[in-house]
Amino acid sequence: MWETFKEWFFSLGAEYGVDPLIFGAIYVGAIPFFTLSLGWLIRNLRRKKSAALPAFFTLFFFCSAYLYLLVAGQNIPWWVYGLVAAMVVLGAVSTVRKVRARLAE
């Protein structure tokens, strides 16, 4: 069963032009950078400094794996774009809530 799943999973990469290992590496590799940029964003907001640059980096690291999918992918079904958009919106809402909670502390 595991082999069947693995074959199916890696066949998606070949079918859509996206290497699942690269996608996974970007997804996992961006986590520490996302966390650092989120801390930078909160610190700048607390100090009443500009939040534009840390907010940009926070968004970039949150979306980086999906950007790879959208840029490198070929023949991606329309529903994948909707799913990516929904995940980005939900992630943005979650991040805004985290920032507001941290600022309230």
C-alpha positions as CSV (number, residue, x, y, z in Angstrom):
1,M,0.0,0.0,0.0
2,W,2.8,2.4,0.9
3,E,4.5,1.7,-2.4
4,T,1.3,2.5,-4.3
5,F,0.9,5.8,-2.5
6,K,4.5,6.7,-3.1
7,E,4.3,5.9,-6.8
8,W,1.1,8.0,-7.1
9,F,2.5,10.9,-5.2
10,F,5.7,11.1,-7.3
11,S,3.7,10.6,-10.5
12,L,1.9,13.9,-9.7
13,G,5.3,15.7,-9.8
14,A,6.0,14.3,-13.3
15,E,2.5,15.1,-14.5
16,Y,2.5,18.7,-13.3
17,G,6.2,19.5,-13.6
18,V,6.8,20.0,-9.9
19,D,9.3,18.0,-7.9
20,P,7.5,17.0,-4.7
21,L,10.9,16.8,-2.9
22,I,11.7,20.4,-3.8
23,F,8.2,21.5,-2.8
24,G,8.6,19.8,0.6
25,A,12.1,21.2,1.1
26,I,10.9,24.7,0.4
27,Y,7.8,24.2,2.6
28,V,9.9,22.9,5.6
29,G,12.9,25.1,5.0
30,A,10.8,28.3,5.0
31,I,9.5,27.6,8.5
32,P,12.4,29.1,10.5
33,F,12.6,32.1,8.2
34,F,8.8,32.6,8.5
35,T,9.2,32.5,12.3
36,L,12.1,34.9,12.4
37,S,10.3,37.4,10.1
38,L,7.1,37.1,12.2
39,G,9.2,38.0,15.3
40,W,10.8,40.9,13.4
41,L,7.3,42.1,12.4
42,I,6.0,42.0,15.9
43,R,9.1,43.8,17.2
44,N,8.7,46.5,14.7
45,L,5.0,46.9,15.5
46,R,5.7,47.2,19.2
47,R,8.4,49.8,18.6
48,K,6.1,51.7,16.2
49,K,8.5,51.3,13.3
50,S,7.7,50.5,9.7
51,A,6.2,47.0,9.3
52,A,6.3,46.9,5.5
53,L,9.5,45.0,5.0
54,P,9.0,42.4,7.8
55,A,5.4,41.9,6.6
56,F,6.6,41.3,3.1
57,F,9.1,38.7,4.2
58,T,6.6,37.0,6.5
59,L,4.2,36.7,3.6
60,F,6.9,35.6,1.2
61,F,8.1,32.8,3.4
62,F,4.6,31.7,4.2
63,C,3.8,31.4,0.4
64,S,7.2,30.3,-0.9
65,A,6.3,26.7,-1.5
66,Y,3.1,27.6,-3.2
67,L,4.9,30.2,-5.3
68,Y,7.2,27.4,-6.5
69,L,4.1,25.3,-7.4
70,L,2.5,28.2,-9.3
71,V,5.7,29.2,-11.2
72,A,7.1,25.7,-12.0
73,G,3.9,23.8,-12.4
74,Q,2.3,23.0,-15.7
75,N,-1.2,21.9,-16.5
76,I,-2.3,22.4,-12.9
77,P,-6.0,21.9,-12.4
78,W,-8.1,25.1,-11.6
79,W,-9.1,23.8,-8.2
80,V,-5.5,23.8,-7.1
81,Y,-5.3,27.5,-7.6
82,G,-8.5,27.9,-5.5
83,L,-7.0,25.7,-2.8
84,V,-3.8,27.6,-2.7
85,A,-5.7,30.9,-2.5
86,A,-7.8,29.6,0.3
87,M,-4.8,28.4,2.2
88,V,-3.0,31.7,1.8
89,V,-6.1,33.6,3.1
90,L,-6.5,31.3,6.1
91,G,-2.8,31.5,6.8
92,A,-2.9,35.3,6.6
93,V,-5.9,35.5,9.0
94,S,-4.1,33.1,11.4
95,T,-1.0,35.2,11.3
96,V,-2.8,38.5,11.9
97,R,-4.5,36.9,14.9
98,K,-1.1,35.8,16.2
99,V,0.4,39.2,15.7
100,R,-2.5,40.9,17.5
101,A,-2.4,38.4,20.4
102,R,1.4,39.0,20.8
103,L,1.0,42.8,20.6
104,A,-1.7,42.6,23.4
105,E,0.8,40.8,25.7
